[in-house]
Amino acid sequence: MADEIQTSDTSDEESSRRDFLYLATLAGGAGLGLAFMWPIIDSMNPAADVLALSSVEVDLSPIEEGQSITVRWRGKPVFIRRRTAEEIEQARAVSLADLPDPQADADRVQRPEWLIMVGVCTHLGCIPLGQKTGDPKGEFGGWFCPCHGSHYDTSGRIRKGPAPANLAVPQHTFLDDNIVRIG
C-alpha cells in the first residue's frame, strides 16, 4: 500500500511539472511569435508623410468677406468661403422642400460666415467654378459645374442639374478665431 501511495504522489507531481513546462513553453513561444510579428504589424501603419496629409491647418485671417480660397486636403480641393450677410440670408431662406438633397444651412456650417466644403462635384467628380471673382456662379449664386450643368447655392447644396448630392462638408475644427483644422 505504501508503494501505491508513493507512486500516485510521484505521478501527480510529474503531471503538474509537465503541465507547468507545457504552459511555460506555450507562453514563451507566444511571446517570441509576437516579438517576431511586431515589425511586420507596425509596418502596416501609415507613414509620417501620409499622416501629415490627413489634416491641414488654414489661417483664415487674410480672407475678406465675400472672398473664397482653395486649399488642398487629401489630394482634393477644399473651398473655403467667407460668406457675406446676404449670402448667409439667401442660404437660410431656402425651403428644404425645394432641395434635391435636403440639408439646412445650419447643418453645413459651424460658423455662419465660414463655409468649408470639398470642391468636387458629386455627379462625376469635376471641380465646380465659382471660387474666382469672374467665374460663373450658376443660377443660385454659389458654384457651377460646367461639365454637366450642376448648380450649387451659397451653402454648396445642389439646386439644379444631374449631381445627386450636396458638396461634401469635411470634418473641421476651429482652433481659434483665425485658424481652422480640416480633417
C-alpha positions in Angstrom: 0.0 0.0 0.0 2.8 2.4 0.8 4.3 1.9 -2.6 0.9 2.7 -4.3 0.6 6.0 -2.3 4.1 7.0 -3.2 3.6 6.2 -6.9 0.4 8.2 -7.1 2.1 11.2 -5.4 5.0 10.9 -7.7 2.8 10.7 -10.8 0.8 13.8 -9.6 4.0 15.7 -9.1 5.3 14.7 -12.5 2.0 15.6 -14.1 1.9 19.1 -12.6 5.6 19.7 -13.5 4.8 18.6 -17.1 1.7 20.9 -17.2 3.9 23.8 -16.0 6.6 23.1 -18.6 3.9 22.9 -21.3 2.3 26.2 -20.3 5.7 27.9 -19.9 6.8 26.7 -23.4 3.5 28.0 -24.9 3.8 31.4 -23.2 7.4 31.7 -24.3 6.5 30.7 -27.9 3.7 33.2 -28.0 6.0 36.0 -26.8 8.6 35.1 -29.4 6.0 34.9 -32.1 4.7 38.4 -31.1 8.2 39.8 -31.0 8.8 38.4 -34.5 5.4 39.7 -35.9 5.6 43.2 -34.3 7.8 44.8 -37.0 5.5 43.4 -39.7 2.4 44.7 -38.0 4.0 48.0 -37.2 5.0 48.4 -40.9 1.2 48.5 -41.8 0.8 51.8 -40.0 0.6 54.9 -42.3 3.9 56.7 -42.9 4.6 60.1 -41.4 4.0 61.9 -44.7 0.6 60.3 -45.1 -0.4 61.2 -41.5 0.7 64.8 -42.3 -1.7 64.9 -45.2 -4.6 63.7 -43.1 -5.2 67.2 -41.7 -4.4 70.7 -42.7 -4.5 74.0 -40.7 -5.6 77.1 -42.6 -5.1 80.7 -41.5 -8.4 82.5 -42.2 -7.3 86.0 -41.2 -6.4 87.2 -44.7 -9.7 86.1 -46.3 -12.1 89.1 -46.6 -15.8 89.0 -46.6 -17.1 87.6 -49.9 -13.8 86.1 -50.8 -13.0 82.4 -51.4 -9.8 80.4 -51.3 -9.0 76.8 -52.3 -6.7 74.6 -50.2 -5.6 71.0 -50.9 -6.6 68.3 -48.4 -6.0 64.6 -49.1 -5.4 65.5 -52.7 -8.8 67.2 -53.1 -9.6 70.9 -53.4 -11.4 72.3 -50.4 -13.4 75.5 -50.9 -13.3 78.0 -48.0 -15.6 80.9 -48.4 -16.2 83.8 -46.0 -19.8 84.5 -46.8 -21.5 87.9 -46.8 -24.6 88.6 -44.7 -26.6 88.5 -47.9 -25.2 85.0 -48.9 -26.0 83.7 -45.4 -29.5 85.0 -45.6 -30.0 83.5 -49.0 -28.8 80.1 -47.8 -31.1 80.2 -44.8 -34.1 81.3 -46.7 -34.3 78.3 -49.0 -37.1 75.9 -48.2 -35.8 72.3 -47.7 -38.7 71.1 -49.9 -37.0 72.8 -52.8 -33.8 70.9 -52.4 -32.9 67.6 -54.2 -30.7 66.7 -51.2 -32.4 68.5 -48.3 -30.0 69.9 -45.7 -30.3 73.0 -43.7 -27.6 75.7 -44.0 -27.1 75.5 -40.2 -26.2 71.8 -40.5 -23.5 72.6 -43.1 -21.6 75.3 -41.2 -20.1 75.6 -37.7 -19.9 79.4 -38.0 -22.4 81.1 -40.4 -19.8 83.3 -42.1 -17.4 80.3 -42.9 -18.5 77.7 -45.5 -15.9 74.9 -45.8 -16.6 72.1 -48.3 -14.9 69.7 -50.7 -14.9 71.3 -54.1 -15.7 68.1 -56.1 -19.0 67.9 -58.0 -21.0 64.9 -56.7 -22.0 64.0 -60.2 -18.8 62.9 -61.9 -16.0 64.4 -59.8 -15.4 67.7 -61.7 -14.3 70.9 -60.0 -17.1 73.4 -60.0 -16.5 77.1 -60.9 -17.3 79.9 -58.6 -14.2 80.3 -56.5 -12.7 83.2 -58.5 -14.3 86.6 -58.9 -15.0 86.3 -62.7 -16.2 82.6 -62.5 -19.8 81.8 -63.3 -21.6 81.1 -60.1 -24.7 79.4 -61.6 -28.3 80.3 -61.1 -28.2 80.3 -57.3 -25.1 82.4 -56.7 -22.9 79.6 -55.4 -20.9 77.3 -57.7 -21.5 75.9 -61.2 -20.1 72.7 -62.8 -19.8 73.4 -66.5 -19.2 69.8 -67.4 -22.8 68.7 -66.9 -24.6 71.8 -65.7 -24.9 71.3 -61.9 -25.8 74.5 -60.0 -25.0 74.8 -56.3 -26.3 77.6 -53.9 -24.4 79.7 -51.4 -24.4 76.8 -49.0 -22.9 74.3 -51.5 -26.3 72.5 -51.9 -27.3 71.1 -55.2 -30.2 73.0 -56.7 -30.3 72.1 -60.4 -28.6 69.6 -62.6 -27.5 65.9 -62.5 -25.5 66.0 -59.3 -27.2 63.7 -56.8 -25.9 65.3 -53.6 -24.6 68.5 -52.0 -20.9 69.3 -52.0 -19.4 67.4 -49.1 -18.5 69.2 -45.9 -15.3 67.8 -44.4 -14.7 67.3 -40.7 -13.2 70.6 -39.5 -12.5 72.3 -36.2 -11.9 76.0 -35.4 -8.8 76.1 -33.3 -9.3 79.9 -32.6 -11.0 82.8 -34.5 -8.4 82.7 -37.3 -7.3 79.0 -37.6 -9.3 76.1 -38.8 -8.1 72.4 -38.9 -9.6 70.4 -41.7 -9.5 66.6 -41.2 
